[in-house]
Amino acid sequence: MPPVQAPTLEAQTSAGLLVNLTHMPFVLDGGVAARARIGLIVLATDHTLEHEFRQIFRIPGVALYATRIRNAAEINSTTLAAMEAGLAACADVILPGTPFDVGAYGCTSGAVVIGEENVFKRIHETRPEAKCTTPITGALEGLRALKARRIALLTPYIDSVNQKLKAYIEARGIEVPVIGSFNHEDDNEVARISTQSIYDAALELGRHPSVDGVFVSCTSLRVAEIADPLERELGKPVTSSNHAMAWHCLRLAGVTEPIEGWGRLFRV
């Protein structure tokens, strides 16, 4: 008599199955993005933007979906302009087939060099349904909401980029009589500039009597967590690239309630 083979694992599982319900009832809800679905294009070299956005977006029903765009670590007009060609494809890979409420491109100086409208046009090539913003878009809207008319500008950029940014802001009705810069081109190291260094520099610039607010430009600089205490010491509104763009994303998505702990902007 030939030996009896042991049943396979599949056969053992099938033989031991007491219940096999293949059509369990279910209902669909809004998922994690019941209130707002925000798509974010982050620079390949950025260490900070997603971290700060996720700290701020602790709001039930508000979901963040990020992708990365290739860029050079050196921050100058040539490297910034080169990103335009990749924006549409990056937007396209965020939840393909699922609409999102807001599309955000996370580079302040890049948006200035490329132009906000050109950024929006590229995103709309693949995501026509999305409202769009950039750090400079959010900053300009935020500064207007804060009624800041003359600002101190703090950046890590070289002077040629600073001058482009100054001209861009002033052409849109906000004066920039005070500028300070860490003057550092390497985006990987800019992300490691300490919050105390940023705090001290913003405080020094913001104390100038000619200004009524402070804007810290660059998505790599960590400002969101110090904006509120900095405002209390300075007595003037403070915002930054990430801080302002996060606020603008929420407002574009219809999330308008005040949020405590992030400074004046999130209360207007």
Secondary structure, 3 states (H helix, E strand, C coil): CCCCCCCCHHHHHHHCCCCCCCCCCCCCCCHHHCCEEEEEEEECCCCCHHHHHHHHCCCCCEEEEEEEECCCCECCHHHHHHHHHHHHHHHHCCCCCCCCCEEEEECHHHHHHHCHHHHHHHHHHHCCCCEEECHHHHHHHHHHHCCCCEEEEEECCCHHHHHHHHHHHHCCCCEEEEEEECCCCEHHHHCCCCHHHHHHHHHHHHCCCCCCEEEECCCCCCCHHHHHHHHHHHCCCEEEHHHHHHHHHHHHCCCCCCCCCCCHHHHC
